[in-house]
Amino acid sequence: MRPGAGQKALFAASTHLADAGRPKSKTRTANELQGGFAWGSHKAARREKEAADRRAEEDKARRRAKAAEATAAKKEAKAKKKEAKRAPSACTLEEERRARAAAELRAQEERAAQLAAEQESARRAEREAAELAGAAERAALREDAELAEALRRSEVDAEEALARRVSRCEEAVSSESTGGGGDLLQRVERLEASLGAATEGSLEERVGAIERLIEPEAAEQHLPAAEPLAAVSLADAGLDTGRPAAPESTMGGETTCIVCFARVKSHAAVPCGHLCACGPCSELMRECPYCREPVMMWMVPRPV
């Protein structure tokens, strides 16, 4: 039964009972019945429309609620999906951890290799320094040995030269003694007395004094009487090296030092006997600057 049909029947029944007690005309009763039925129908239709409107509104509300729920669910799903994209997965985190561990391992290996290279370089530098020090030490020892050998040879040569000079002096003294030159010993004694410490000096000094005394005498004996007496130098009075005379440019002049070319020649080399250097230069020379022979000592000639 449709809603409102019972109400219409109830209304019609109540109207019929109410009108049954009073007499009415036939036409009026029909009109009233017809009007009451129309009014009831209109009211029922309005109620049905209102109910239908309410149902439609409820349906719309339900649809809107469902749509809102669906929209909210979509938004929530979208937010979850976006959050899932933002948050790295466990696999990604594990890969990143492994990558960091591998990078740290490579860095440690590189540092270890660099440290090993630096240590090897330091050891190589130490070996090279030790080799250079050893080479320098061997060179110094070799140089010392060569210098010692040169000194030994120079001493031997000087001793031999001094021995030759002593032998020549002895021969000269012997020849003068046997030849009637009895005043030679007197001249030697006078020279030693004038020199003072010569008798207490070294053999080299005494031999030099005897040579300076003998050589002029020998020159006087061998020179012709008509020729003037030639001057005898200390080099000629000492050991004759047999070398040719040096030019003026290398001798520094007749009276100047052949080393500095400034000061006067005052010192003679022993055993070669070359009068060629001044006092300051002779202190620095270990070889004769003229003949390059080793020098045992430098002496100042004292002509009489």
Backbone bond lengths (Angstrom), bond angles and torsions (degrees), N, CA, C in turn:
res aa  C-N    CA-C-N  psi(-1)  N-CA   C-N-CA  omega(-1)  CA-C   N-CA-C  phi
1 M - - - 1.460 - - 1.519 108.18 -
2 R 1.296 114.27 136.43 1.464 120.05 179.68 1.504 109.43 -70.86
3 P 1.315 120.41 148.81 1.457 122.44 177.11 1.527 110.18 -63.32
4 G 1.360 118.22 137.13 1.463 123.09 -179.55 1.513 114.47 97.32
5 A 1.328 119.12 -15.75 1.475 120.92 -178.88 1.535 111.17 -69.24
6 G 1.332 117.05 -38.94 1.479 121.18 178.34 1.504 111.81 -66.12
7 Q 1.338 114.33 -37.84 1.452 118.55 179.26 1.538 110.73 -64.96
8 K 1.314 114.40 -42.12 1.473 117.44 177.65 1.531 111.43 -60.40
9 A 1.299 115.97 -41.99 1.482 119.27 -178.94 1.510 110.50 -67.49
10 L 1.381 115.20 -39.68 1.460 118.10 179.75 1.528 110.76 -65.62
11 F 1.336 115.42 -40.81 1.464 118.96 178.63 1.534 112.04 -63.65
12 A 1.277 113.89 -42.17 1.484 117.86 179.69 1.524 111.07 -64.46
13 A 1.344 116.71 -38.75 1.473 120.02 -178.91 1.506 111.14 -68.34
14 S 1.352 116.66 -41.92 1.463 119.71 179.46 1.512 111.77 -65.80
15 T 1.273 116.78 -37.21 1.479 120.81 177.71 1.518 110.47 -66.02
16 H 1.272 116.15 -39.68 1.467 120.38 -179.51 1.519 110.40 -67.87
17 L 1.273 121.60 -37.66 1.449 124.14 179.92 1.529 110.71 -71.31
18 A 1.336 115.48 -37.44 1.455 118.74 179.15 1.513 111.61 -67.02
19 D 1.257 117.88 -36.33 1.450 121.24 -177.29 1.524 111.96 -84.82
20 A 1.262 117.84 -8.56 1.456 119.49 -177.22 1.535 111.61 -72.77
21 G 1.339 119.17 -26.01 1.450 122.02 -176.28 1.490 114.40 -82.62
22 R 1.326 121.86 -17.88 1.449 124.21 -179.48 1.515 109.09 -118.99
23 P 1.278 112.38 144.41 1.484 117.47 -177.08 1.506 109.47 -79.47
24 K 1.238 115.46 136.04 1.470 122.66 -178.89 1.491 109.16 -138.19
25 S 1.313 108.89 163.00 1.464 113.14 177.94 1.508 108.64 -81.08
26 K 1.222 112.70 160.06 1.462 119.16 -176.59 1.497 112.25 -67.87
27 T 1.301 116.76 -38.25 1.500 119.99 -177.24 1.503 110.99 -71.24
28 R 1.353 116.61 -42.30 1.471 119.21 -178.30 1.516 111.43 -65.65
29 T 1.247 116.01 -39.86 1.469 118.41 -178.07 1.514 110.59 -64.93
30 A 1.244 118.17 -37.34 1.484 121.48 179.39 1.512 111.43 -68.00
31 N 1.355 114.25 -40.52 1.472 117.50 -179.59 1.513 110.58 -66.62
32 E 1.347 114.00 -42.97 1.441 116.77 179.29 1.517 111.76 -62.89
33 L 1.297 113.43 -41.92 1.467 116.67 178.38 1.524 111.01 -62.28
34 Q 1.320 114.33 -41.61 1.464 118.16 -179.36 1.514 110.61 -66.42
35 G 1.353 117.31 -41.46 1.487 119.87 -179.81 1.516 110.89 -66.65
36 G 1.340 116.81 -41.97 1.455 117.97 179.23 1.539 112.92 -63.56
37 F 1.294 114.72 -37.09 1.470 118.45 178.21 1.513 111.62 -66.73
38 A 1.341 116.66 -38.53 1.469 120.11 179.85 1.520 110.72 -67.15
39 W 1.330 114.11 -41.76 1.472 116.92 -179.56 1.515 110.83 -64.91
40 G 1.327 115.51 -42.95 1.465 118.85 178.51 1.511 111.42 -63.25
41 S 1.302 115.55 -37.92 1.483 118.41 178.75 1.528 111.47 -65.67
42 H 1.346 114.32 -41.27 1.472 117.99 179.96 1.522 110.62 -64.26
43 K 1.341 115.46 -42.83 1.449 118.95 -179.81 1.515 111.38 -65.82
44 A 1.292 115.20 -40.40 1.472 118.07 178.44 1.513 111.20 -64.86
45 A 1.340 116.00 -39.17 1.477 119.54 178.89 1.523 111.00 -64.17
46 R 1.352 113.17 -39.14 1.468 116.40 179.47 1.521 110.40 -65.51
47 R 1.314 116.37 -41.21 1.455 119.82 179.42 1.529 111.11 -64.49
48 E 1.325 113.48 -41.07 1.472 117.06 177.47 1.520 111.33 -62.74
49 K 1.348 116.21 -38.72 1.469 120.26 178.66 1.514 110.31 -65.49
50 E 1.352 113.90 -42.37 1.462 116.73 179.11 1.526 110.70 -63.61
51 A 1.340 115.55 -41.73 1.461 118.40 178.33 1.528 110.97 -63.27
52 A 1.349 114.13 -41.02 1.477 117.23 178.31 1.517 111.28 -64.11
53 D 1.366 115.33 -39.33 1.470 118.57 177.79 1.525 110.63 -63.45
54 R 1.339 115.05 -42.37 1.460 117.28 178.69 1.525 111.36 -61.97
55 R 1.359 113.90 -43.27 1.464 116.95 178.77 1.538 111.17 -61.94
56 A 1.341 115.02 -39.41 1.467 118.46 179.28 1.518 110.91 -65.17
57 E 1.369 114.88 -41.12 1.460 118.23 178.00 1.525 110.94 -64.42
58 E 1.336 115.03 -40.75 1.463 117.97 177.92 1.514 111.15 -63.63
59 D 1.371 113.81 -41.00 1.492 116.15 177.15 1.527 111.54 -61.74
60 K 1.364 114.42 -43.03 1.469 117.40 177.90 1.522 111.49 -62.36
61 A 1.345 114.67 -41.85 1.472 117.34 179.59 1.527 111.06 -62.82
62 R 1.375 113.27 -42.04 1.464 116.41 178.84 1.535 110.96 -63.32
63 R 1.354 115.43 -42.49 1.470 118.86 179.23 1.535 110.97 -63.53
64 R 1.364 116.31 -41.82 1.459 119.36 178.60 1.530 110.67 -63.80
65 A 1.356 114.85 -40.25 1.471 118.20 178.82 1.525 110.91 -63.82
66 K 1.365 115.28 -42.23 1.461 118.91 178.23 1.530 111.32 -64.35
67 A 1.368 113.44 -40.98 1.477 116.38 178.98 1.523 110.98 -64.93
68 A 1.359 115.81 -40.84 1.473 119.14 178.22 1.516 110.59 -63.57
69 E 1.358 116.11 -41.68 1.458 119.04 178.29 1.532 111.11 -62.75
70 A 1.353 114.14 -42.24 1.470 117.96 179.41 1.536 111.03 -63.67
71 T 1.355 115.15 -42.11 1.472 119.08 179.04 1.521 110.90 -63.66
72 A 1.339 115.06 -42.81 1.461 118.53 178.71 1.522 111.53 -63.41
73 A 1.350 115.41 -40.40 1.459 119.29 178.56 1.531 111.11 -63.87
74 K 1.361 115.31 -40.91 1.456 119.10 178.34 1.526 110.78 -63.69
75 K 1.340 115.34 -43.89 1.462 118.70 179.41 1.529 110.99 -62.18
76 E 1.337 114.25 -42.54 1.466 117.89 179.56 1.524 111.50 -64.02
77 A 1.353 115.21 -42.13 1.470 118.37 178.19 1.525 111.55 -64.36
78 K 1.359 115.08 -39.69 1.462 119.14 179.04 1.528 110.79 -65.60
79 A 1.347 115.81 -41.21 1.460 119.40 179.01 1.532 111.07 -64.10
80 K 1.370 114.97 -42.09 1.459 118.40 177.70 1.519 111.87 -62.64
81 K 1.335 115.08 -40.82 1.468 119.26 179.07 1.533 111.21 -64.24
82 K 1.346 114.97 -41.54 1.453 119.09 179.24 1.519 110.86 -66.38
83 E 1.325 115.92 -41.07 1.455 119.66 177.95 1.517 111.24 -64.28
84 A 1.337 114.82 -37.40 1.466 118.70 178.24 1.527 111.11 -65.67
85 K 1.346 115.25 -35.47 1.462 117.89 177.64 1.520 110.90 -68.29
86 R 1.339 114.94 -38.81 1.455 117.59 -179.19 1.524 111.73 -69.33
87 A 1.269 118.64 -45.98 1.465 122.36 -178.19 1.524 109.79 -73.57
88 P 1.357 118.04 125.18 1.469 119.44 179.29 1.525 110.77 -69.24
89 S 1.276 112.50 150.01 1.454 117.66 179.74 1.524 110.59 -78.30
90 A 1.310 115.46 167.35 1.465 120.57 178.96 1.521 111.12 -62.37
91 C 1.317 116.20 -36.61 1.473 120.31 179.08 1.528 110.44 -64.85
92 T 1.348 114.50 -41.80 1.458 118.45 179.13 1.522 111.15 -64.45
93 L 1.322 116.87 -42.34 1.468 120.45 177.60 1.527 111.76 -61.91
94 E 1.306 117.72 -40.28 1.452 121.39 178.88 1.526 111.08 -65.60
95 E 1.335 115.88 -40.45 1.462 119.66 178.09 1.529 111.30 -64.50
96 E 1.344 114.83 -42.25 1.457 117.93 178.35 1.529 111.18 -63.47
97 R 1.329 116.86 -41.74 1.463 120.22 178.37 1.522 110.98 -61.11
98 R 1.338 116.53 -43.82 1.467 119.82 178.55 1.523 111.45 -63.99
99 A 1.337 115.87 -39.29 1.466 119.07 179.23 1.527 111.00 -63.86
100 R 1.353 116.58 -42.97 1.465 119.20 177.71 1.525 111.70 -63.49
101 A 1.328 116.97 -40.86 1.463 120.20 178.41 1.529 110.94 -63.30
102 A 1.340 117.00 -41.84 1.471 120.21 178.83 1.536 110.72 -64.49
103 A 1.351 116.60 -39.93 1.465 119.56 179.20 1.525 110.86 -64.94
104 E 1.326 116.99 -42.06 1.462 119.95 177.75 1.528 111.39 -63.49
105 L 1.340 116.31 -39.30 1.466 119.86 178.40 1.523 111.39 -64.03
106 R 1.352 116.08 -42.80 1.470 119.11 177.72 1.524 111.05 -63.63
107 A 1.341 116.99 -39.71 1.463 119.63 179.00 1.528 110.65 -63.96
108 Q 1.328 117.09 -41.46 1.461 120.01 177.64 1.519 111.53 -63.45
109 E 1.336 116.83 -41.55 1.466 119.62 178.19 1.527 111.19 -63.78
110 E 1.342 116.68 -40.31 1.459 119.47 178.95 1.525 110.73 -64.74
111 R 1.357 116.38 -42.67 1.464 118.69 178.00 1.522 111.31 -63.39
112 A 1.339 117.20 -40.32 1.466 120.23 178.45 1.536 110.70 -63.73
113 A 1.349 116.05 -42.00 1.469 118.91 179.10 1.522 111.04 -64.84
114 Q 1.339 116.52 -40.95 1.458 119.59 178.73 1.521 111.45 -64.46
115 L 1.343 116.53 -41.72 1.460 120.26 178.16 1.528 110.85 -63.41
116 A 1.338 116.47 -41.32 1.468 119.47 178.50 1.535 110.86 -63.64
117 A 1.355 116.06 -39.81 1.463 119.15 178.63 1.522 111.14 -64.71
118 E 1.342 116.66 -40.83 1.465 119.21 178.87 1.528 110.79 -65.04
119 Q 1.327 116.73 -41.24 1.463 119.10 178.36 1.523 111.50 -64.20
120 E 1.329 116.79 -40.95 1.465 120.01 178.07 1.525 110.85 -64.14
121 S 1.343 116.25 -40.60 1.459 119.39 177.47 1.520 111.50 -63.29
122 A 1.354 116.09 -40.18 1.465 118.87 178.52 1.525 111.01 -65.12
123 R 1.344 116.35 -41.98 1.470 118.96 178.44 1.524 110.86 -64.41
124 R 1.340 116.95 -39.88 1.463 119.71 178.08 1.528 111.05 -62.87
125 A 1.355 115.90 -42.13 1.465 119.05 178.45 1.523 111.07 -63.70
126 E 1.339 116.72 -38.90 1.461 119.53 177.56 1.526 111.13 -64.00
127 R 1.348 115.97 -42.75 1.464 118.22 178.69 1.528 111.07 -62.74
128 E 1.347 116.26 -43.42 1.459 119.16 179.81 1.523 111.08 -63.36
129 A 1.355 115.74 -40.95 1.468 118.67 178.77 1.527 110.67 -64.06
130 A 1.348 115.99 -40.96 1.463 118.99 178.69 1.535 110.46 -64.73
131 E 1.335 116.54 -40.80 1.467 118.88 178.30 1.527 111.37 -63.73
132 L 1.358 116.18 -42.85 1.463 118.74 178.58 1.528 111.18 -64.00
133 A 1.356 115.54 -40.76 1.461 118.22 178.60 1.529 110.78 -63.84
134 G 1.352 116.10 -41.75 1.456 119.16 177.71 1.517 112.30 -63.04
135 A 1.367 115.07 -42.19 1.462 118.23 178.76 1.521 111.09 -64.23
136 A 1.358 116.26 -41.55 1.466 118.90 178.61 1.524 111.42 -64.19
137 E 1.341 115.33 -39.64 1.470 118.38 178.83 1.518 111.31 -65.47
138 R 1.361 115.71 -42.16 1.476 117.95 178.25 1.516 111.13 -64.77
139 A 1.357 116.01 -38.97 1.462 118.43 178.77 1.529 110.85 -64.77
140 A 1.361 115.39 -40.24 1.469 118.33 178.33 1.520 111.21 -64.20
141 L 1.343 116.04 -42.19 1.470 118.74 178.10 1.520 111.01 -63.54
142 R 1.357 115.37 -42.21 1.464 118.34 179.15 1.527 110.72 -63.95
143 E 1.337 116.22 -40.66 1.461 119.27 178.93 1.522 111.12 -65.29
144 D 1.354 115.40 -40.93 1.466 118.24 177.99 1.529 110.75 -63.17
145 A 1.338 115.05 -40.34 1.464 117.99 179.26 1.532 110.97 -64.79
146 E 1.345 115.67 -42.82 1.462 118.84 178.91 1.520 110.89 -63.70
147 L 1.353 115.89 -40.96 1.466 118.67 178.96 1.519 111.13 -64.97
148 A 1.345 115.15 -42.15 1.472 117.64 178.27 1.525 111.02 -62.65
149 E 1.341 116.15 -40.30 1.459 119.29 178.44 1.526 111.50 -65.29
150 A 1.350 115.91 -40.46 1.462 119.04 178.06 1.525 111.34 -64.39
151 L 1.341 115.81 -41.16 1.466 118.88 177.08 1.527 111.29 -63.30
152 R 1.332 114.78 -40.86 1.458 118.06 179.01 1.525 110.95 -62.80
153 R 1.353 115.46 -44.76 1.466 118.39 179.38 1.521 111.34 -64.04
154 S 1.357 116.01 -39.46 1.466 118.39 179.77 1.519 110.85 -65.61
155 E 1.348 115.84 -38.93 1.464 118.27 177.26 1.516 111.18 -64.49
156 V 1.350 115.39 -41.06 1.468 118.27 178.67 1.527 110.42 -64.32
157 D 1.350 115.40 -43.94 1.462 118.52 179.55 1.515 110.96 -63.71
158 A 1.340 115.71 -40.50 1.471 118.44 179.77 1.516 111.01 -65.63
159 E 1.325 116.29 -41.46 1.467 118.89 177.65 1.524 111.45 -62.74
160 E 1.348 115.49 -41.11 1.469 118.14 178.25 1.521 111.36 -64.98
161 A 1.357 114.86 -42.41 1.472 117.38 179.13 1.520 111.39 -64.18
162 L 1.339 115.32 -41.08 1.467 118.22 178.37 1.527 111.00 -64.87
163 A 1.324 115.01 -37.44 1.470 117.74 178.03 1.523 110.97 -64.36
164 R 1.345 116.27 -39.20 1.459 118.93 178.03 1.524 110.89 -65.31
165 R 1.326 115.03 -40.21 1.464 117.14 179.59 1.529 111.18 -66.11
166 V 1.336 115.47 -41.01 1.458 118.39 177.53 1.528 110.64 -62.02
167 S 1.342 114.96 -40.29 1.473 118.34 179.36 1.521 110.81 -63.34
168 R 1.366 116.08 -41.48 1.455 118.24 179.31 1.532 111.22 -64.99
169 C 1.336 114.81 -39.35 1.470 117.75 179.08 1.530 110.82 -63.68
170 E 1.340 114.53 -42.82 1.459 117.62 178.71 1.520 111.37 -62.29
171 E 1.343 115.94 -41.75 1.456 118.88 177.83 1.524 111.93 -62.69
172 A 1.355 114.56 -40.89 1.464 117.70 -179.77 1.518 111.07 -65.42
173 V 1.349 114.94 -44.79 1.465 118.04 179.44 1.528 110.98 -62.68
174 S 1.340 116.17 -39.61 1.460 119.69 179.68 1.515 111.45 -65.91
175 S 1.324 116.56 -40.81 1.466 119.62 -179.84 1.517 111.12 -68.37
176 E 1.368 115.91 -38.23 1.463 117.78 178.41 1.522 110.67 -67.12
177 S 1.348 115.30 -36.75 1.469 117.94 -179.15 1.518 111.65 -67.92
178 T 1.319 114.80 -42.49 1.466 117.95 -179.89 1.509 112.19 -76.42
179 G 1.342 117.91 -20.75 1.468 121.57 -178.04 1.498 113.75 -92.24
180 G 1.293 118.19 4.05 1.467 119.61 177.86 1.497 113.70 96.85
181 G 1.274 117.83 4.79 1.477 119.36 179.35 1.493 110.03 -83.45
182 G 1.311 118.12 66.25 1.447 120.60 -176.54 1.499 114.12 -71.64
183 D 1.324 115.14 -18.77 1.473 116.77 -179.84 1.514 112.20 -79.83
184 L 1.359 120.28 -3.59 1.464 121.72 -179.31 1.516 110.81 -65.21
185 L 1.373 116.62 -44.24 1.458 119.45 -179.88 1.521 110.64 -64.78
186 Q 1.313 115.57 -34.93 1.460 118.08 177.61 1.524 110.53 -65.18
187 R 1.349 116.33 -41.30 1.463 118.99 178.82 1.526 110.73 -64.38
188 V 1.360 117.13 -38.89 1.465 120.04 177.99 1.507 110.80 -62.59
189 E 1.347 115.85 -43.30 1.460 119.08 179.38 1.524 111.50 -64.43
190 R 1.344 116.32 -39.66 1.464 119.01 178.23 1.535 110.80 -65.53
191 L 1.355 116.37 -39.09 1.476 119.46 179.63 1.511 111.20 -65.18
192 E 1.356 116.42 -43.17 1.465 119.41 179.32 1.514 110.66 -65.75
193 A 1.306 116.44 -35.65 1.460 119.19 178.04 1.516 111.32 -67.57
194 S 1.349 115.90 -38.34 1.470 118.83 178.81 1.526 112.30 -70.09
195 L 1.313 116.50 -33.44 1.470 119.37 178.25 1.517 112.19 -76.07
196 G 1.285 118.72 -21.08 1.451 121.72 175.63 1.510 111.32 78.33
197 A 1.324 116.64 -84.36 1.472 121.83 -175.43 1.508 112.43 -81.70
198 A 1.303 119.15 3.07 1.457 120.06 -177.54 1.510 111.66 -64.27
199 T 1.334 117.28 -35.07 1.469 119.71 179.87 1.519 111.29 -68.40
200 E 1.338 115.76 -27.69 1.462 119.54 178.70 1.525 112.03 -97.37
201 G 1.310 117.93 0.34 1.455 120.53 -177.50 1.519 111.96 -81.55
202 S 1.347 114.93 -166.56 1.459 121.13 -177.70 1.517 110.33 -78.79
203 L 1.312 113.67 168.14 1.462 119.73 178.08 1.514 110.82 -63.47
204 E 1.315 116.76 -34.93 1.463 120.66 179.40 1.521 111.23 -61.62
205 E 1.325 116.97 -42.84 1.461 119.67 -179.91 1.527 111.01 -66.11
206 R 1.322 117.10 -41.37 1.465 119.83 -179.07 1.528 110.80 -67.06
207 V 1.351 116.02 -39.79 1.471 118.46 178.53 1.513 110.69 -64.68
208 G 1.339 116.57 -40.98 1.467 119.09 178.11 1.506 112.50 -62.14
209 A 1.332 115.47 -40.13 1.478 118.28 178.42 1.511 111.07 -64.44
210 I 1.324 117.02 -41.81 1.475 119.87 179.38 1.520 110.29 -65.38
211 E 1.371 117.75 -39.10 1.472 119.86 179.64 1.518 110.99 -64.42
212 R 1.343 115.56 -41.82 1.467 116.88 179.35 1.528 111.97 -63.81
213 L 1.305 115.77 -27.72 1.462 119.12 178.40 1.520 111.98 -80.98
214 I 1.341 117.11 -35.24 1.460 120.59 -173.71 1.520 111.96 -80.62
215 E 1.340 117.06 -43.03 1.465 119.63 -171.17 1.520 113.16 -59.35
216 P 1.335 121.57 -45.33 1.480 118.35 177.04 1.523 113.02 -61.65
217 E 1.338 114.83 -36.19 1.450 118.10 179.03 1.521 110.97 -65.63
218 A 1.334 116.89 -42.61 1.461 120.03 178.95 1.512 111.30 -66.30
219 A 1.338 115.79 -35.75 1.461 118.52 178.64 1.525 111.02 -65.95
220 E 1.319 115.49 -38.79 1.472 118.19 178.59 1.519 111.65 -64.50
221 Q 1.333 117.24 -34.38 1.453 119.72 -179.20 1.515 112.63 -72.22
222 H 1.332 118.88 -33.20 1.462 121.31 -174.49 1.521 113.02 -92.60
223 L 1.317 118.66 -16.68 1.458 119.38 -178.97 1.536 110.42 -81.06
224 P 1.347 117.28 147.35 1.470 119.69 174.76 1.527 110.52 -64.47
225 A 1.328 114.86 153.70 1.461 119.46 -178.10 1.507 112.07 -68.28
226 A 1.354 117.42 -32.23 1.458 120.61 -177.77 1.510 113.00 -73.74
227 E 1.337 119.00 -22.74 1.473 121.75 -175.23 1.516 109.34 -88.62
228 P 1.303 116.47 146.34 1.478 119.17 177.02 1.506 111.06 -68.66
229 L 1.327 116.35 157.51 1.466 122.05 -178.90 1.524 109.76 -73.00
230 A 1.314 115.77 125.82 1.476 119.97 -178.97 1.519 109.83 -84.78
231 A 1.346 115.28 147.62 1.479 120.93 177.58 1.518 109.61 -76.28
232 V 1.311 115.15 139.49 1.466 121.51 -179.30 1.510 108.07 -109.84
233 S 1.357 117.11 125.10 1.466 120.84 179.54 1.525 110.03 -85.20
234 L 1.337 114.06 169.24 1.463 119.17 179.26 1.517 111.00 -67.74
235 A 1.343 115.87 -32.21 1.464 118.92 179.00 1.519 110.18 -65.72
236 D 1.361 116.14 -39.78 1.453 118.63 178.78 1.527 110.88 -72.61
237 A 1.311 116.49 -29.70 1.456 119.40 179.53 1.518 111.39 -76.44
238 G 1.372 117.98 -24.24 1.463 121.74 179.13 1.519 110.62 -88.32
239 L 1.357 112.99 -139.82 1.461 119.97 -178.20 1.511 109.05 -83.63
240 D 1.327 116.23 123.34 1.451 121.16 179.63 1.523 108.42 -82.94
241 T 1.333 116.74 117.21 1.480 120.44 -178.12 1.511 112.15 -82.41
242 G 1.307 118.65 -16.08 1.455 120.49 -179.45 1.515 113.40 82.24
243 R 1.352 119.80 5.55 1.456 122.22 -179.35 1.526 109.60 -84.90
244 P 1.329 117.80 150.65 1.471 119.50 178.33 1.519 110.60 -68.82
245 A 1.298 116.16 159.02 1.455 121.61 -179.50 1.520 109.89 -65.19
246 A 1.325 116.10 140.92 1.468 120.91 -178.99 1.510 109.66 -79.88
247 P 1.332 117.96 147.91 1.471 120.10 177.86 1.519 110.66 -67.37
248 E 1.336 115.10 166.49 1.460 120.82 -176.92 1.525 111.88 -61.86
249 S 1.358 117.28 -32.18 1.468 121.17 -176.05 1.513 112.01 -68.60
250 T 1.329 117.99 -26.26 1.460 120.58 -179.68 1.517 112.61 -97.09
251 M 1.314 117.16 -11.25 1.458 119.50 -178.46 1.509 112.01 -95.60
252 G 1.342 116.56 -10.64 1.453 118.65 179.43 1.523 113.20 75.41
253 G 1.292 117.25 17.65 1.465 119.81 -178.28 1.517 110.95 98.93
254 E 1.289 116.24 172.21 1.455 120.25 -177.82 1.513 111.95 -72.42
255 T 1.305 118.04 -27.91 1.471 120.45 -174.97 1.524 113.74 -122.46
256 T 1.343 118.64 -7.73 1.470 120.23 -176.18 1.531 111.27 -98.40
257 C 1.325 115.46 155.22 1.474 122.94 -178.97 1.525 109.82 -64.52
258 I 1.355 116.54 136.79 1.463 119.72 -179.03 1.525 111.72 -82.62
259 V 1.334 118.60 1.46 1.465 122.00 178.32 1.521 110.72 -98.74
260 C 1.350 115.71 -54.64 1.469 118.98 -178.21 1.520 113.07 -98.80
261 F 1.345 118.91 -13.84 1.465 123.90 179.02 1.527 112.03 57.56
262 A 1.345 117.29 24.61 1.464 119.56 -176.59 1.519 112.02 -127.76
263 R 1.357 116.88 -45.77 1.455 119.98 -175.99 1.539 110.86 -94.82
264 V 1.306 115.25 167.25 1.476 121.46 -175.19 1.525 109.26 -77.50
265 K 1.320 115.90 142.43 1.468 120.28 173.17 1.520 108.75 -63.98
266 S 1.327 115.51 122.20 1.459 118.86 -178.05 1.522 113.30 -135.58
267 H 1.328 119.15 -12.87 1.453 121.63 -175.54 1.525 109.92 -123.75
268 A 1.326 115.26 142.05 1.467 122.73 179.00 1.523 108.91 -113.50
269 A 1.342 115.62 141.00 1.460 121.29 179.52 1.516 110.09 -79.32
270 V 1.339 115.28 143.40 1.462 122.44 177.55 1.524 107.29 -119.66
271 P 1.333 121.24 125.76 1.475 125.95 19.42 1.517 115.44 -100.15
272 C 1.363 120.00 -1.80 1.471 118.28 -174.05 1.520 111.67 -71.44
273 G 1.342 118.48 -27.03 1.451 121.69 174.56 1.506 115.24 81.63
274 H 1.339 120.15 14.43 1.469 121.63 -178.71 1.518 110.01 -80.31
275 L 1.341 115.95 120.70 1.460 121.94 174.19 1.528 107.22 -83.69
276 C 1.344 116.85 98.90 1.463 118.53 -169.46 1.516 114.32 -143.04
277 A 1.312 120.58 -5.51 1.460 120.96 -173.26 1.511 110.45 -135.11
278 C 1.347 113.91 159.79 1.460 120.75 175.09 1.532 108.70 -90.54
279 G 1.331 115.97 176.52 1.461 120.02 -177.64 1.523 113.81 -62.14
280 P 1.368 120.24 -52.66 1.465 119.89 -179.63 1.525 113.78 -61.22
281 C 1.344 117.50 -38.35 1.468 119.42 -179.60 1.522 111.38 -71.51
282 S 1.338 116.23 -34.85 1.469 118.60 -178.41 1.523 111.36 -65.79
283 E 1.342 117.76 -30.04 1.459 120.23 178.25 1.524 112.27 -66.35
284 L 1.329 117.81 -22.60 1.465 121.81 -178.30 1.522 113.23 -96.88
285 M 1.323 118.11 -9.96 1.461 120.82 -173.46 1.521 109.79 -98.92
286 R 1.347 115.11 133.17 1.464 122.03 173.50 1.521 111.67 -107.38
287 E 1.337 116.00 -6.26 1.453 122.31 175.91 1.515 108.31 -131.60
288 C 1.286 115.58 154.67 1.458 119.77 176.84 1.525 108.80 -69.03
289 P 1.320 119.61 125.13 1.465 120.05 -178.95 1.521 113.62 -69.75
290 Y 1.315 116.42 -10.13 1.461 118.91 179.75 1.529 111.82 -93.58
291 C 1.350 116.67 -50.48 1.472 119.50 -175.90 1.526 113.14 -109.80
292 R 1.354 117.43 -5.95 1.461 122.31 177.27 1.532 113.18 66.15
293 E 1.318 117.78 21.31 1.459 119.72 174.75 1.527 109.12 -85.09
294 P 1.344 117.22 149.25 1.477 119.11 178.25 1.524 110.73 -60.11
295 V 1.324 114.96 143.56 1.461 121.60 -177.76 1.517 108.69 -109.96
296 M 1.341 115.82 124.53 1.455 120.31 175.63 1.521 111.17 -79.98
297 M 1.325 115.13 -38.19 1.452 120.06 -178.75 1.519 108.27 -161.90
298 W 1.345 115.22 163.41 1.460 122.08 173.69 1.520 107.38 -113.90
299 M 1.329 115.11 135.90 1.455 119.23 -178.24 1.529 109.81 -129.83
300 V 1.323 114.13 152.80 1.473 120.76 179.29 1.532 108.27 -98.28
301 P 1.308 118.21 116.52 1.481 119.64 -179.42 1.536 111.17 -67.99
302 R 1.345 114.67 145.96 1.465 121.13 179.80 1.523 108.64 -125.92
303 P 1.314 117.41 87.21 1.479 119.02 -179.42 1.520 110.55 -66.90
304 V 1.366 116.06 147.77 1.470 122.13 -179.90 1.519 109.77 -113.75
